[in-house]
Amino acid sequence: MSSGFFTSRWVPRPGHVHETEGGLARGFRAAGVASGVKADGVKDLGLLVCDADDAVSAARFTRSGVLAAPVVVTKERTDLANLRAVVANSGNANAATGAQGVEDAAATQQAASRVVGVDATQVALGSTGVIGVPLQLDRVLGGLETAHGELRTDGDGDFADAIRTTDRFAKRASLLVELPSGDVRLSAQCKGAGMIQPNFATMLCFVQTDALLDADTANLLLGVTVKRSFDRISVDGQLSTNDTVVLMASGASGVRVEPESEDELKLGEALDALLRQLALQIVADGEGSKRIGRVVVHGEDPEAVERVARTVANSPLVKTALHGGDPNWGRIAQAVGAALLDTAPLPFDIAIEGVTVLADGAGLRFDEAALNAAVGGSEVEYVIALPGEGAETEVFFSDLGHEYVTINADYTT
């Protein structure tokens, strides 16, 4: 694996994308402070502001039937195409908190509007943490005032720290993107480690660019890249109440990205690589995770292909084998059969790290020592070939070990 942000063999850095030392895209400022929602002076409140009056934006949210209050307020009370600020807290999800939770989220939005000096409909909210506990509104509002005084163009690190829960490390990136019409910047801050399963994952992600976009282009680019990144990951198969991804464009570079242009294609490639690597960081940070798995499934029926990929990625038997570096392909075969009921005899193939271990439904002889060594690395790839052609999908997933149980057994205590 390479150093820097692009560490996975599955997400090569595009040639026109370059990592920078940090900082936000032009036209943005951010801060992260300790408001007291978490104990011991830990950063728990982030504020992100776009200084451009004509900023454009796009957003995607969890599809859970139980929506957290910040998601409800952001979806129902904002202009998602013209967001100017984000308030995000960790330590409390403000989910399953009833009408009071919605009132608290709305009060946070109004306070941020006043502090930042933008309309309330331009303020998005994000929360992450324990479900079912009332938000400590007074602490959040006090933290907002403090955060506003600490806004900086290089405040992305503090912001990324402030939105972490069980994350072992902050997830962020700052990129320079060479477009045919000029250079633009991309920056992003993300959190996620557990309760991860699309659509999409217990995650918050905030992306900034200084490219000049129209709202339709921003929405198109975000929608396509989310489907290839955050919708392709699983840690534990659990759908969250709070997932939020926001893309904001300040236009401060002056580089206009026209629809259906080479600029749009190149910016889309950069955003795609950015979000896919962030998604893999979430999987790698899966609570107690040691390894990342990638399952690729192809065949004739798109629904069957997707079902098999999800079943394999979420199988406790497959995930524990991955954790132990055990190439136990029988567990994969079992998961395929569980996903495709009443299809026997099923002629399908399995390859692990390029070694075919099963063909047409029958096991093969292979170099066990070489395969044992191959699955001991930090990334392990499984390829499953179902009958037919024309459909293919992938899912990235974490392993499952003792620490996951420990973390989640003690989460509220």
N, C-alpha and C positions, 0 to 999 in steps of 0.2 A: 504494500500500500504506500502511496505517496504521502509526503507531508503537505501541510496546508489544508485548505478547505476541501478540495476534491480528492478524497482519500479512497473512494471505492472504484474498483475495476469496472463496476456496472454503470458508472456515471463519469465518463471521460470529460475533461474540461474542453469546451469548444475552443478552437484556435483563436477566435476573435474575442475571447473572454479572458481577463487577467485579474488575479486576486490583488487587492490592495491591503494596506495595513490596518484598515478599520475606518470608522466614520460613516456618516449617513450620506445618502445621495443629496445633491445640492437642493436647497429649499426646505430642508427638514431639520428639526431639532428634537432632542429627546432627553429624558431624565429618568432615573430610577431611585426611589427613596424608601426609607423605612417608615411606614405610617403607623405601625403598631398592630396591624391585622395579624401579623406573625409576631412571635415573641423574640426577645433577645436582640432587637435592633437589626434584624435581617431585612434586606430590601424586599418590599412586597407591593409596591405601587409604581407603575410606569406611566409616563405621559409622553406622547408623541404628537408633534405639531408640524403641519405643513404651512409655510409662510406665504404660499401663492394663493391669491384670491380666486384664481380660476383653476384650481386643482381639480383633477378628475380621479375617480376611484372605482373600484369594483369589490365585491365581497362574496364569499361563500360560507355556508353555515352547516352545522350538523342537521341530519334529517331525523333525529330522535323524536319520538312522540312526547318526550318530557323535555321541554326547552327551558334552559336557565333564563332567569330574568334579564341578564344583559343581552342575550340573544334576542329575546322577544322585543326589547326596547330598540335595539339596533335595527332589527328587521322592520319594525312597524313605525318607528318614529324618526328615521333618518332618511336623508337623500343619499342613497348608496352610491350614486354616481358623482357626488360632490363632497366627499368627506374631507375635513380639514384637521381633525384631531382624533386621537385614540386614548382612552383611559383604560388601563388593564391592571388588575390586581391578582395576586396569588394568595393562597391561604384560606380562601373562602370562595366557593363556586357560585354563591347566591342562586342556587338551584333548588327546586322543591321548597320554596320559601313563600309561596302564595302571593296574594295581592301586595303584602308588605314588601316582598322582594322586588316586585315591579316598581313600587313607589320608590324604594331605595335606589334602584338603578336609574330611574328617571331623575331623581334628585342629584345623583352623581353627574348625569348628563347635563343638567341645568347648571350645576356648579362649574363644571369644566367649560361650558359655554361662556359663563361670566368671567372666569379667570383668564381664559385664552383670548376671548374677544371674537368669537365666531358664533354663528347661529347654532342653536341646540340640535338642529337637524343635521349638522355637519360633524357631530361628535359620536364616534362609535365606541362601544364598550366591550370589554373582555374580562372574564373572571375565571379563575381556576382554583381548585382546592376541594375542601370537604363539602359534600352535598347536604342540604337540609338544615344548615346553621344560618341564622339571620346575619346579614352583613353588618359589620361594625361601621355604620355610616359616618359617625362623627370622626372616626380615625381616617377613613378614606377622604373625607372632605378636607380635613387638616393636612393630610398628605398631599392633596392636590395643590394647595397653596405653596407648600415647600417645593414640590416638583417643578412648579412653574418658575420659581426663582433659580432653579438649577438647570434649565434647558440649555443644551449645548449641541453643536453640530457633530461632536464626537461623543455624544451621550448614549450611543447605541449599546455599549457594553453594560452600563448601569441599567438601561431599560431591559435588556435581555436577562440580566440577573434577577430583576424584580418580578418577572413572570414565571420563574421556575417553581416547581413543587418538588416532586421526587427526582427531578432531573439531576444527574451527577455533574453535568457541565452545561454551560450556556451554549445555545445554538444560534449562531449569527454568521453573517458574511457580508463583505463589502467587495464589489466587483466593478471593474472598468470594462465596458462593452464597446468594441469598435464597430460602428455601423457605417454603411456607405456614405451617409450624410453627415457623420461626425460622431464623436465619442459621447457616450452617456454613462451614467452610473446606476448600479442596482445595489441596494442594501436590504437586509432582512434580519429579523429576530424571531425566534421560534421557540416553543416549549412543547415537551411531550415525552413521556416515558412509560406510562401505564394507562389502562383503559383505552386501548388503541385498537380500533377496527373500523374501517370505513363502513357506512358513510358518515364522517370520516374517522376521526381519532380524537382522544382527549388532548387536544392540541390547540394552541393559539399560534398564528403566524402573521406577521405584519411585514409587508414588502414595500419598499419605496424605490421610485425611479425619478430621475430628473429629465427623462425623455418627455417630449410634448406629444401627448396622445389625445384622441377623442375618447369619450366614455365607452362607445361601442367597442373600440379596439382594446381598451383596458379590460372590459368584461369578457371579450372573446379570448384574449391571451390568458387571463386567469382561469377561465373555465376549462380550457384545453389542458393547461399545465397541472391544475389540481387533479384532474382525472388520471394523469400519468404519474402522479407523485403521492400525495396524501391519500388518494383513493386506492392506492396499491399497497398499503402497508397494514400489518397486524402485529401487535404484541401479544394480546390475550383474548382477542375476539370480542371485546366489550365495547359497545357503542356509547359515546359520551353525550352529555347534555349541553356542553358548552362550546363545542368546536367552532372556531371562527378563523377565517383567512381574509385579510384585507390587503388589497393592492392600491397604493396611492401614487399619483404622478404629479409632480410639481411643474414640469415643463421648464425648469430653471436652466437647463442646458441650451435651450433654444433649438434643439434638434428635433424637428417634426418627423414623426413616424406615421406615414400615410397608410391607410388600409390597403392590404394586398400588395404591399411593396416589399422590396428586398430588405429594407430597414425593419419592417414588421417581422419578416421571417427570421432575421438575425436576432432581433430582440426576443422573439419567442423562443429561439434555441437557447439563449442565455437564461431566460426565466425558467425554462424547462429544466436545464441542468441545475440551476440554483435550488429549485423546489425538490427535485429528485434527491439531491445530496442532503438537503435538510431532512427529507423524509427518512433517508437511510440513517441519519444521525439519531432520529427518534427511535428507530428499530434497534440500533446499536446500543442505545441508552435504555432499552427495555429493562424494567426493574430486575436487576440481577443478571442481565444478559451477558453472555460471553461471545456469542457468534450470531451472525446474520445468515439467514437462509433466503434463497431466491428460488421459487418454484415457477417454472415455465411450462405451460400446458398448451398443446395444440391438437387440433382435431377438426371435425366437421361441424359439430353443433356448438354454437357460441355459449348457450346456456350451460351445457354439460362441461365445457372447457372451464368456464368461470366457477362452476360449482366444485369441480375437482380441485382447482387451485386453492379456493377458500378452505375446503375441507382438509387438504394436506397442510396448509399454512397454520390452521387452527387446531390441528390434532395434538393433544398432549403427548401422545406417544412419539410422534415425529419430532416435536419440539424438545422433549427430554433427550432423545437420541442425538439431536443436534447439539444440545448442551454438553453431552458427554463425548462428542466427537466419534459417535458410533454410526457406521454406515449400514444401519439395519433397514434394508430396503423393504423388508416384509411389512414394516409399519406403514410405509408409503403405499404399498399395494393394498393393505387393509383400508386405508383412507380413501383410495380411489373406489374401491368396491362399495364403501359406505355412501359415497357421493352418488353413485350410479346404481341404484337398486334395480334388481330384476333384469340385469343386462348380461348375465353370464350365458355362455363363456365369452369373456371380453378379451379380445386380442389387443394388448397395449404394451408399450415399452417404457422402461425406466432407465435413465442414465443419471449417475451421480458424479459430478465433477468430470464429465466427459467419458466416464466408464459405463458402458451398457451392462446393467446387472440383470435385466429382464427383457425378453423379446417375445412378442406374441403371447404374452401371459405366462411364459415359462422362464424360470431362473437360469442364468448362465454362469459358467465358471469365469473367474476374473482374478486378477492379482490382488489378493486381500491386503497384503502389506502396503502396497502402493495406494490403495483406496483409503486405508486407515490413516495414512499420512496426509492424504489430500483433504480429508474431512476434519483434520485437526487445526486448520487455519481459521482465520477470523470471518471468512465468507465461504459459504458452501452453496453450490448450485445443483438443483434437481430439475431434470427435464422429463416430462411425461408426454408420450405420444399416444393419443387416442386414435381410433379408426377415422380415416378421412382427412380432408384438408380444408383450409379456408378460414379457420378461426384460431386465434392464439391470444393468450393473456399471460400476465405475470403477477405474482404477489411476493413482496418482501416481508419476512417475518423474523421475529427474534426466537431464541431458544427459551426454555423454561427450566429454571433451576431453583435451588433452595431459597435464595435470597428473595425471589418474587413472593413466595409464601410469607416470609418473615416481614417484608415491607407491608404487605396488604393485610396481614393479620394484626398489625400494630398501628394501622394508618391513623385512627382517631384516638388512640390511647398513648 
